[in-house]
Amino acid sequence: MMKTVLTIFGATGNLMHIKLVPALIRLFKSGHLNNDTSVICVSRRDYNQEMYYEHLLSSVSPSLDLESIKNKLTYFQMDLQNPEDYQNLKKKIELTYGNDIQSLFYLAVSPEFFVEIAQGISQAGLVEKGNIRNRVVFEKPFGHSFESAKSINTQLENYFTESQIYRIDHYLGKDMIQNILVMRFGNIVFENNWSRDSIEKIDILVKEHSGIGNRGSYYDQSGAMNDMVQSHLLQMLALITMEPPKSLDSAEIRKNKIEVLKKTTIDNQSAIFGQYIGYLSEQGIPSDSSTETFVCLKAQVDTPRFKDVPIYLITGKKLDEKIAEIIIHFKEHTLANTLWPNQKPLHNQLVIGVSEYEGVRFQMNFKTPGLNDNLVETSLDYCHSCQKIGNNPEAYEKLLKDFIENTPTLFTSWDEIEASWKIVDPIDFIRETLIHYADIDDLRSKIRERKGREDIDL
């Protein structure tokens, strides 16, 4: 079996501590990564091997069995702007692991370093353009606009082919996102009703109870639009509205997602932007910032299946709960209204919980127990996370495993990135329309008062 060497740039950053180290520990312990896999941890800090291990001990969760992968991790100090250091990294890999290896690179760094590192590993011969045994992962955000994303991609094309580039959207690694395809295409009861004939509207919500935490310098440059809508929410929209694929091949799935994204538009007049009160006092935020922390958009997908079905994309911070879910609202059942004219049966809803609740709830009408004919709303509930035994695999475990195994289905292609940016870039943001809200009740009230909107379910 060919050896795999995974080199992680940014090995002293938060992503390494919070996501990558836990994922690596679980993958090694579960046997999904074997003894032929090694990890080189790159950072500019002046550490030796033992100092780096002590750094990890003080940074990652104490509940993790860091000792179990201690011998898999090798620390390497380098200056990202020094070409000689890339040559030294190449010598280190060749002397330690040889040449007949799968050499992979994970860029857990700010996007401003993407091109610089790509150039460095390419010019040093650490990667060979077109050699699929050399692949590179890029974290989001991939640009801050269509033009900036296009510029990054154009430069990366000098060093890699598209098949060597893996762009992470960690939402795609979540179990229930992957389950959308199974639920839609593996159950005739849903697929036969998955169209404008049966669906009234769709809500795609990602709400957070907390504020921005210590992400001020990053968040103020992106806002809710670029941080959440351009990536996570539009990816969920694509999976919900794409046409049935001919197979589960990654190229086929991506093709269908791109087709639907190219037919997706946003109603500019319906856009709502908000900023939670207290945002301007957060660390790293300018006192006059107009960055949005809440977004509500009304999207349309111009396909025969979903034409004229409103799709609401809603995301925000400092709201009532932390949750991500997709709600399919089915149309009113005219026969039910005829048979129970005095009770008005409730509309059916399918709720797909992505996080924190993972599962599916199908809301439907039933008769109450007893001699009367009263109707009551009830639900069939499948708790996905309840079915898991032991540690629940997180998104980064799945994504790391797929990257190492060269399975690109859950990673975004350039065509998807391009289509997503072309959807959000034209949206007008007028500073004077920003709603300042204290909490979700205040936000609801101000949306009704200032926008006259009753169609938004928060």
Secondary structure, 3 states (H helix, E strand, C coil): CCEEEEEEECCCCHHHHHHHHHHHHHHHHHCCCCCCEEEEEEECCCCCHHHHHHHHHHHCCCCCCHHHHHHHEEEEECCCCCHHHHHHHHHHHHHHHCCCEEEEEEECCCHHHHHHHHHHHHHCCCCCCCCCCEEEEECCCCCCCHHHHHHHHHHHCCCCCHHHEEECCHHHHCHHHHHHHHHHHCCHHHHCCCCCCCEEEEEEEEECCCCCCCCHHHHHHHHHHHHHHHHHHHHHHHHHHCCCCCCCCHHHHHHHHHHHHCCEEECHHHCEEEEECCHHHCCCCCCCCCCCCEEEEEEEECCCCCCCCCEEEEEECCCCCCEEEEEEEECCCHHHHHHCCCCCCCCCEEEEEEECCCEEEEEEEEECCCCCCCEEEEEEEEECHHHCCCCCCCHHHHHHHHHHCCCCCCCECHHHHHHHHHHHCCCCCCHHHCEEECCHHHHHHHHHHHHCCCCCCC
